[in-house]
Amino acid sequence: MLGALTQLLIFQLAGEVIARGLALPIPGPVLGMLFLFVALLLRGGPPPALQTTSQNLLQHLSLLFVPAGTGIMVHLHRVADEWLPLALSLLISTAATLIVTALVMKLCSRPPTGQAS
Amino acid sequence: MTQDIGQIWVYLSASPLLGLTITLLAYQGAFWIYQRSGHNPLANPVLIAVAALVLFLSLTGTTYETYFAGAQFVHFLLGPATVALAIPLYTQFRRVRSMLLPVLAGLLAGSLTAIVSAVLVARLFGASSATQLSLAPKSVTTPIAMGIAERIGGIPSLTAVLVIVTGILGAVGARFVFDAIKVRDPAVRGFAIGIASHGIGTARAFQVSEQSGAFAALAMGMNGALTALLVPAIAGWLSN
């Protein structure tokens, strides 16, 4: 587990260094994800320890958003002042994004395989 | 080595210990409720945990800064967790490759919709310009969104909160939206939820199925990169 965690941190560090060094708009961890993905393609799959550690980490992905979410207490004033535009913007925009993305994908998909042949 | 551990302990117990412990307690309590509800999206664990923490901190008069000194250890793990998303992505790679066109089209359409609709609706209902700009990157994961907000003149810490609320809304509501428009493919559902509500949506998608989760992770990564390019490019137009 320790080795696997170190591997994840090394990929993140590499992503962080390259993103900042080349002033890329992509954040370090996302670039790190890309590097690890390429490494997995080259290697033909993750080592078992990395697989297990990642599963454990991702199982409680939602936990990791709790500290940032609690930051809402700092902005209670602004949120109280502008609650209507904020609430409507978030609700409408989130629903619209879900609908547009899903329908565009459906539209661009080929008919299900199996009917063709 | 033992001295190192001793030093870490002194550092932890000075005060960060409380923030860290209550974060884990609040989340586990919230997750227990979520499980007892039969994984009902309305009982979203992030929502319940955040509500409980805000209540606790307000009642005890603890500032967010004091709390975050401890909670940052959890917050830090977002980085390695993002990297770890490469693994489900790899597992589902064959399916992703066969859906290249719908994936790219969905990404572009969804990313633009998320940015433009958030800003326009807020403007229509009279939000201040700083608030509008803070809303623009709301559909991408926290660190990216905060970076974007800073660059275009929004308020990064407000953006962080809006990102979390967007994530919760998507995680809670996506199932009802997809059922209403009759979208059933777990890959499409996962991808759309990843575009609209980043990591919190992805966490929810993983709880539904591995395939949904992998597509959500892919969407979240791609949308993070695309939004980081798109928002600064159209920020001038957005703030007009």
Interface residues (C-beta under 8 A of the other chain):
Chain A: L5 L8 L9 F11 Q12 G15 P25 I26 P27 G28 P29 V30 G32 M33 L34 L36 F37 L40 L41 G45 P46 L50 Q51 T53 S54 Q55 L57 L58 Q59 H60 L61 S62 L63 L64 F65 V66 P67 A68 G69 T70 G71 I72 M73 V74 H75 R78 V79 E82 L84 P85 L86 L88 S89 L90 L91 I92 S93 T94 A95 A96 T97 L98 I99 V100 T101 A102 L103 V104 M105 K106 L107 C108 S109
Chain B: T23 L24 A26 Y27 F31 N44 P45 V46 A49 V50 L53 V54 L57 S58 Y64 Y67 F68 A71 Q72 V74 H75 L77 L78 G79 P80 A81 T82 V83 A84 L85 A86 I87 P88 L89 Y90 F93 M99 L101 P102 V103 A105 G106 L107 A109 G110 T113 A114 S117 A118 V119 V121 A122 R123 L124 F125 G126 A127 S128 T131 L135 K138 S139 T141 T142 P143 I144 G147 S157 L158 A160 V161 L162 V163 I164 V165 T166 G167 I168 L169 G170 A171 G173 A174 V177 F178 I181 V183 D185 V188 R189 F191 A192 I193 I195 A196 S197 G199 I200 T202 A203 R204 F206 G213 A219 G221 G224 A225 A228 L229 P232
